[in-house]
Amino acid sequence: FTLLLSAIMLSQAPTAVLAACNPSELMACSSSILQSKPPTAQCCAKLKEQQPCFCQYKKDPSLKGYINPANFKKVAACRVQVPKC
């Protein structure tokens, strides 16, 4: 029973880890985008966490300007791609 319960919990773990789409999480990258400073580890982590949300952000008129090739070049060290939506 314990083994079965562990297997069920592990199979559901990835869905629990998914981040909610929250553009304010990207504030960690503001110094990189606005002041062209190298991205911090926290910035890169937040970009990777929010990457599944980029197409949603790109559709939002108030956010789409931030999800563009020019800004992604500023955080290129994070190795996050511009979404193709």
C-alpha positions in Angstrom: 0.0 0.0 0.0 2.8 2.4 0.9 4.6 1.7 -2.3 1.4 2.3 -4.3 0.7 5.6 -2.5 4.3 6.7 -3.1 4.0 5.9 -6.8 0.8 7.9 -7.1 2.3 10.9 -5.3 5.3 10.9 -7.5 3.3 10.7 -10.7 1.4 13.8 -9.6 4.4 15.8 -8.4 5.1 17.6 -11.7 1.7 19.2 -11.8 2.1 20.5 -8.3 5.4 22.1 -9.2 4.1 24.1 -12.1 4.2 27.8 -11.5 1.2 30.0 -11.8 1.4 32.7 -14.4 2.3 35.8 -12.5 4.2 38.5 -14.4 5.3 40.2 -11.2 7.5 37.2 -10.7 9.7 38.7 -13.5 10.6 41.8 -11.4 13.8 39.9 -10.5 14.9 40.7 -14.1 14.1 44.4 -14.1 17.7 45.5 -13.6 18.8 43.3 -16.5 16.1 44.6 -18.8 16.0 48.3 -17.8 19.7 48.9 -16.9 21.4 46.2 -19.0 23.0 44.6 -16.0 23.9 40.9 -16.2 21.0 38.7 -15.1 21.1 37.3 -11.6 20.5 33.6 -10.7 17.1 34.6 -9.3 16.2 36.3 -12.6 17.2 33.2 -14.6 15.2 31.0 -12.3 12.1 33.2 -12.5 12.4 33.3 -16.3 12.6 29.5 -16.6 9.7 29.2 -14.1 7.5 31.6 -16.0 8.5 30.4 -19.5 5.3 28.4 -20.0 3.4 31.7 -19.5 5.3 33.8 -22.1 2.7 33.2 -24.9 -0.1 34.3 -22.5 2.0 37.4 -21.6 2.6 38.1 -25.3 -1.1 38.3 -26.0 -1.6 40.8 -23.2 -1.3 44.4 -24.6 0.2 45.7 -21.3 2.9 42.9 -21.2 3.7 42.1 -24.9 6.4 44.7 -25.0 8.5 42.8 -22.5 8.3 39.5 -24.3 10.4 40.5 -27.3 13.7 39.6 -28.9 15.5 42.8 -27.7 14.7 42.1 -24.1 15.5 38.4 -24.3 19.0 39.4 -25.7 19.6 41.2 -22.4 19.0 38.0 -20.5 20.6 35.7 -23.0 22.8 34.2 -20.3 19.7 32.6 -18.8 19.2 30.6 -22.1 15.5 31.3 -22.3 14.1 31.5 -25.8 11.6 34.1 -27.2 8.3 32.2 -27.5 6.9 31.3 -30.9 3.2 31.6 -30.4 
